[in-house]
């Protein structure tokens, strides 16, 4: 299990929480659950209702629709963030390609946290704007 300071260091490295202070990140770190996924284990199934986001502490995952790989993600990357913000059916599956250590943050604690932290709100909005701009550039 990771110490709170280790979780804070992971969170500091994410653009999703880039504008949050260490104190805010420490509070957030306490809301997260550690998850381990062996290589080959499906973490998210397409079509399932999503209510959590995941941060890859160590390992790699494959985001895919059926057999088509959309992207591979590694350490210090995030997936499922839209479901954590707005629970809806998952648009893709995610499978661990190596033994993977994750931090999981559920919708309810994230929203409660956002309500009390303008830093977190700003950081998340900025992250989402950058992601949409990147997708627009790819079009």
NORRAUR-V555884 format. One record per residue. N is the residue number from 1. RES is the residue in one letter. SS is DSSP state (H for helix, E for strand, - for the rest). D_LAST is the distance of its C-alpha to the last C-alpha in Angstrom with 2 decimals. Layout:
BEGIN
n,res,ss,d_last
N,RES,SS,D_LAST
N,RES,SS,D_LAST
END
This chain:
BEGIN
n,res,ss,d_last
1,X,-,41.15
2,X,-,39.50
3,X,-,41.39
4,X,H,39.89
5,X,H,39.52
6,X,H,37.59
7,X,H,35.19
8,X,H,34.83
9,X,H,33.99
10,X,H,31.22
11,X,H,29.85
12,X,H,30.14
13,X,-,27.77
14,X,-,24.90
15,X,H,22.48
16,X,H,22.78
17,X,H,26.38
18,X,-,26.30
19,X,-,28.16
20,X,-,30.91
21,X,-,34.41
22,X,H,36.31
23,X,H,38.49
24,X,H,35.60
25,X,H,34.12
26,X,H,37.59
27,X,H,37.82
28,X,H,34.45
29,X,H,35.42
30,X,-,38.43
31,X,-,36.36
32,X,-,34.56
33,X,E,35.78
34,X,E,35.73
35,X,E,34.62
36,X,E,35.14
37,X,E,33.42
38,X,-,34.88
39,X,-,32.77
40,X,-,31.68
41,X,-,32.03
42,X,E,29.42
43,X,E,28.72
44,X,E,26.48
45,X,-,26.55
46,X,-,23.77
47,X,-,25.10
48,X,-,27.60
49,X,E,27.72
50,X,E,26.24
51,X,-,28.10
52,X,E,27.75
53,X,E,25.57
54,X,E,26.44
55,X,E,26.64
56,X,E,27.30
57,X,E,30.47
58,X,E,31.06
59,X,-,29.70
60,X,-,26.48
61,X,E,24.65
62,X,E,22.29
63,X,E,19.78
64,X,E,19.75
65,X,E,19.79
66,X,-,23.01
67,X,-,23.15
68,X,E,19.45
69,X,E,18.65
70,X,E,15.35
71,X,E,16.46
72,X,E,19.85
73,X,E,21.07
74,X,-,24.22
75,X,-,26.64
76,X,-,25.80
77,X,-,22.53
78,X,E,22.08
79,X,E,21.09
80,X,-,21.88
81,X,H,21.62
82,X,H,20.20
83,X,H,23.15
84,X,H,25.54
85,X,H,24.46
86,X,-,24.18
87,X,-,25.90
88,X,E,24.32
89,X,E,24.22
90,X,-,22.28
91,X,-,19.08
92,X,-,19.80
93,X,E,22.89
94,X,E,23.67
95,X,E,26.43
96,X,E,28.28
97,X,-,28.30
98,X,-,31.10
99,X,-,33.64
100,X,E,31.65
101,X,E,32.90
102,X,E,30.91
103,X,E,31.41
104,X,E,30.77
105,X,E,30.49
106,X,E,31.08
107,X,H,29.84
108,X,H,33.31
109,X,H,34.23
110,X,H,30.81
111,X,H,31.15
112,X,H,34.75
113,X,H,33.81
114,X,H,31.11
115,X,H,33.76
116,X,H,36.00
117,X,-,33.69
118,X,H,31.81
119,X,H,30.71
120,X,H,28.97
121,X,H,27.36
122,X,H,26.03
123,X,H,24.78
124,X,H,22.94
125,X,H,21.33
126,X,H,20.23
127,X,H,18.81
128,X,H,16.79
129,X,H,15.51
130,X,H,14.49
131,X,H,12.73
132,X,H,10.71
133,X,H,10.01
134,X,H,8.93
135,X,H,6.49
136,X,H,5.23
137,X,H,5.50
138,X,H,3.82
139,X,-,0.00
END
